[in-house]
């Protein structure tokens, strides 16, 4: 069997959970079947590589057109142009597997052109992210259409949580028996407790500290986190590791907000695992204040490094974090309750230690990439027989 994966994110161009997912599932699938990845190129030519038994083809969007387009419209125009560029080479796989709305039209076209089975993994849903209208302007209407078009054409859809499955049925009317729930995972051999005090010195971090890792986005609830942190005692610091922002406006708002808060260390770049893993390990608590979070791989990263998690009880998070066992879940958007939960873990390090240990045990039992790949392969085999 051969699968061709369509994805915007793939190493070295990864800025979110979708890219982490695709890379790890692809390398595990490649142990059993032929895998080809088609993704974006930053050059103005098609690139072909072979990595870990995976054929990687990178296609440039229409840069000469994108340069002329209004900045807010560019993501949608990029998706439209990539849909054609990626399909310019004939697909010789039995299955196309696309990720995110960026590749939904590419998947739709491939199914119609090459008569292949189509599968999508849904990491988030555009209708659940209305704040993106600010980032995309009227092009948000296109992203909604692209997502719906691709998902409705699928022979099967993978939801990363049961909460996501419910949303797919409710919003797009996808038949329940077409949706398989397959959780995200983690490389448990790499993500394990590692202490490295040099990282703290490098970024001028003092213990104890609360850690946040995620995109600089309203979706990730970072403004609520700053409000909650202001309610805490001065005994802990807040370390924020932020990735690619949704738009420049969010950066400006955040810079203004952070100037009003003491004891904050802002690392405005996505760190490599070599630095991230010790930062997770040495944190007293990891916080995930997301407004919308279908899964949240960052929670697994914290649990794998034996760090307790405090998070809003939203989306797929309650399927990962067990309240009172691996962390504390609080009502979505409740800033005071978030502050109280963080304070509780900080004041009770023994309880936090037990929660962290329970978290790693849960990761090893349910959330490894090898398990995700095996379940994905079973779905491929089922769809191929349709």
C-alpha positions, 0 to 999 in steps of 0.5 A, spaced: 500 500 500 502 507 498 499 513 502 500 520 499 500 525 505 498 532 503 500 537 508 502 545 509 507 543 515 513 538 514 520 539 517 523 544 517 517 548 516 513 546 523 509 551 527 504 548 530 501 541 532 499 539 525 506 539 523 508 535 529 503 530 528 504 529 520 512 528 521 511 523 527 505 519 524 509 519 517 515 516 519 512 510 523 507 509 517 513 508 513 515 502 517 509 498 514 507 501 507 510 506 502 509 513 504 510 520 500 509 527 503 507 533 498 508 539 502 510 547 500 516 549 498 519 556 499 523 556 493 520 557 486 521 550 484 519 543 485 524 539 490 524 532 491 527 528 497 528 521 500 528 522 508 527 516 512 524 512 507 519 517 505 519 521 499 518 528 500 516 533 494 515 540 495 511 545 491 511 552 490 505 556 491 504 562 486 509 567 489 508 572 483 501 572 485 501 572 492 506 578 492 500 582 489 495 580 494 492 583 500 496 580 506 490 578 509 488 574 503 494 571 502 493 564 506 487 563 502 490 564 495 496 560 497 491 554 499 488 555 492 495 555 488 498 549 492 491 545 490 493 545 483 501 545 484 501 539 488 496 535 483 501 537 477 504 530 478 500 524 478 498 521 484 500 513 484 497 512 491 491 508 493 490 513 499 490 521 499 491 523 506 490 531 507 491 535 514 488 542 515 483 546 511 490 549 507 490 542 503 482 540 503 482 543 496 488 539 494 485 533 496 478 534 493 482 535 486 486 529 487 480 524 489 476 527 482 483 527 478 486 520 480 480 516 483 483 515 489 480 514 496 480 520 500 482 521 508 483 527 512 485 528 519 482 534 522 486 538 527 481 544 528 475 547 525 474 554 522 467 555 524 470 554 531 475 559 530 471 566 529 477 570 531 480 568 524 476 573 521 480 578 523 487 575 521 484 573 514 478 578 513 473 576 507 478 570 505 475 567 512 469 565 508 474 562 503 477 557 508 470 555 511 468 553 504 475 550 502 474 546 509 467 544 508 469 542 500 474 537 502 471 534 508 464 532 505 468 529 499 472 524 504 471 517 504 473 517 512 475 523 517 480 522 523 478 526 529 483 527 534 478 527 540 471 525 541 470 532 542 472 534 535 468 528 532 461 531 535 463 538 532 464 534 525 457 531 526 454 538 528 457 543 524 458 539 517 453 533 518 459 528 517 456 521 518 458 518 525 460 512 522 465 515 517 469 518 523 474 515 527 477 518 533 485 517 533 488 521 538 495 525 537 501 522 540 508 523 543 515 520 542 516 517 549 523 515 548 525 523 547 520 526 551 522 524 558 524 528 564 531 531 563 534 536 568 538 542 565 540 548 569 544 551 563 537 552 560 535 556 566 541 561 566 541 562 558 534 565 559 534 568 566 529 563 569 528 563 576 524 557 580 519 556 581 516 557 574 509 556 570 510 554 563 506 556 557 508 553 550 504 555 544 502 560 538 501 567 540 494 567 538 487 569 542 485 561 541 491 559 546 488 564 551 494 567 553 491 574 555 487 570 560 493 567 562 496 574 564 490 576 567 490 570 572 498 570 573 497 577 576 492 574 581 498 570 584 503 571 589 510 573 587 513 567 589 513 564 582 515 567 575 511 565 568 515 563 562 512 564 555 514 560 549 510 563 543 511 561 536 508 564 530 503 569 531 496 569 528 497 576 525 501 582 527 496 585 531 496 580 536 503 581 537 502 589 538 496 587 543 501 582 547 507 586 548 502 592 551 499 587 556 506 584 558 508 590 560 503 591 565 505 584 568 511 582 573 516 576 573 514 574 566 520 571 561 518 571 554 521 567 549 518 569 542 521 563 538 519 556 538 525 552 541 528 546 539 526 539 543 533 540 546 531 546 550 524 545 551 524 538 554 528 541 560 524 547 560 518 542 561 521 538 566 523 543 571 517 547 571 512 547 577 506 546 573 504 547 565 498 551 563 494 550 557 489 556 558 486 555 550 479 558 549 479 552 543 483 546 543 481 540 539 487 536 542 493 540 545 499 536 544 503 541 549 499 537 554 502 531 552 509 534 552 508 536 559 505 529 562 511 526 558 516 530 562 512 528 569 510 536 569 502 537 572 498 540 568 493 546 569 488 547 563 481 549 561 476 544 561 475 545 553 475 541 547 479 534 547 483 536 553 479 532 558 480 526 554 488 527 556 488 530 562 485 527 568 482 532 573 485 531 580 490 525 577 494 528 572 493 535 573 487 540 574 481 542 569 478 549 570 472 552 567 473 555 560 475 562 561 474 563 568 481 567 570 480 567 578 479 559 578 485 558 573 489 562 578 487 558 584 489 552 580 495 554 579 496 557 586 494 550 589 499 546 585 505 551 586 503 551 594 503 543 594 509 541 590 508 534 593 501 533 590 504 536 583 510 531 583 504 525 584 500 528 578 506 529 574 508 521 575 501 519 573 501 523 567 507 520 564 504 513 566 498 515 562 502 518 556 505 511 555 499 507 556 495 511 551 498 516 547 504 514 543 506 515 536 507 508 534 500 507 537 497 512 533 500 510 526 497 503 527 490 505 528 491 510 522 494 504 518 488 500 520 483 505 517 487 505 511 486 498 510 479 499 511 478 504 507 482 501 501 477 495 501 471 500 500 
